[in-house]
Amino acid sequence: MTSHIKTRKAPGTWVVRAGGAVLGETTNAVELTEGDYPAVIYFPREDLAMAFLEPSETRSTCPYKGDAVYYTIQAKSGPIPDAAWSYETPKEGLEAIAGHLAFYTDRVAVEQL
């Protein structure tokens, strides 16, 4: 694991909302910090309404975290393309985010309750 990336259990309860609907709420979120970037909250897949998240064709690779797949949220107001991403098999040392999704906070609301 690279020293500039750290994960920890995110304290408290976290919720993600899109298009006015709650997509998930969890007490098992993982907080990832990478260098000077703002912390990113990763939600466990089992605490998300995955029926509203469709895998997209978008892919990316991070030299530190691995290969990411993206998800489009099917909201009442219409699709929100590539609003979430997941590292299905992250690099060594970042196993804490496997099976979790993170969201772009300029497209959805991610809040600590």
N, C-alpha and C positions, 0 to 999 in steps of 0.2 A: 504494500500500500504506500502511496506517496504521502509524504509528511504534510503536504498542504491541504489534504482532504481529511476531514474528520466526520465521523457519524456518532450519534448518541440517540438514546430514546428521547423523543420530544416530550417535555413535561406537559401534563394537562390533557385536555380534550380538544381535538381539532376537527373542523368542519370544512367541507368544500361545497360551494354553491355555484350553479351555472344556470343562466336563464331563469332565475327565480326559484329553482328547485334544489334541494339538498341532494348532492350526489354521494356523499359519504360523511360519516362521523366516526372518529376513532380515538381511543386512548392509547393506541399502539403505534403512533406515527414515529417515523425516524427523521431526525434533523440532520441534514448534510451541510457542512460548511466547507467551502473551497476557497482558500486564499482570502482575498478581500471582498469576494462576492457576497451578496445577501444570502442568508441561510435558506435552504430549500427544504420543504416538508414533503416527505414521501409517505403516502397512505397505503396500508396493506390492502391488497386486492380484495380480501374477504370482507372488508368494511366499506367497499364501494359498490354502487349500483352499476355493475359492469354491463348490464343490459343497455345502458345509455352510452356506452363507450365502444366505438367500433375501431378496430385496427385500421390505420391508413397505410398508404404505400410509402410514406416518408420514413427514412432511416438516417441515422447519423452515427458517427464514431467519435468518441472522446478518447484521447490517448491515455487518460488516467482511469476512466470509469468503464470503458468498453463500448459495445454496440447498443444503441438505443432504438426502440420502436416507438411509434407515435400513435395517438388515438384521437379520433374526432368525436366530440360530444354531440349526441343527438338531443338537442334542447327543444322545448316547445316553440321557441322563437326561430328555430332553424339550426342547422349544423354549425358547430364551432370547430373549424378545422384544426387538427394538430394541436389541440389545447392541452394534451397530457402526453407524458412520455414515461418509458420504463426501460430499465436495464435488466433484461431477462436473466442474463448470466454475466453479472458485473465482474470486473477484474478482482484478483485476490486482494483480500483485506476489506472489500466493500460488500461482502455477502449480506450485510444488514439491509441493503436496499433491494435485494432480489425479491421478486413477487410484490413489489410496491410500485405505485405510480405517483409522479409529481405533476404539478399543473402550472401553466403560465399564469401568473397572477395579474397580468394585464387582460386576460380573457375570462377568468373566473375569480371568485372570491375564496381565498384560503384564510381562515380565521381561527384563532385560539379562543375557545369559549371560556 
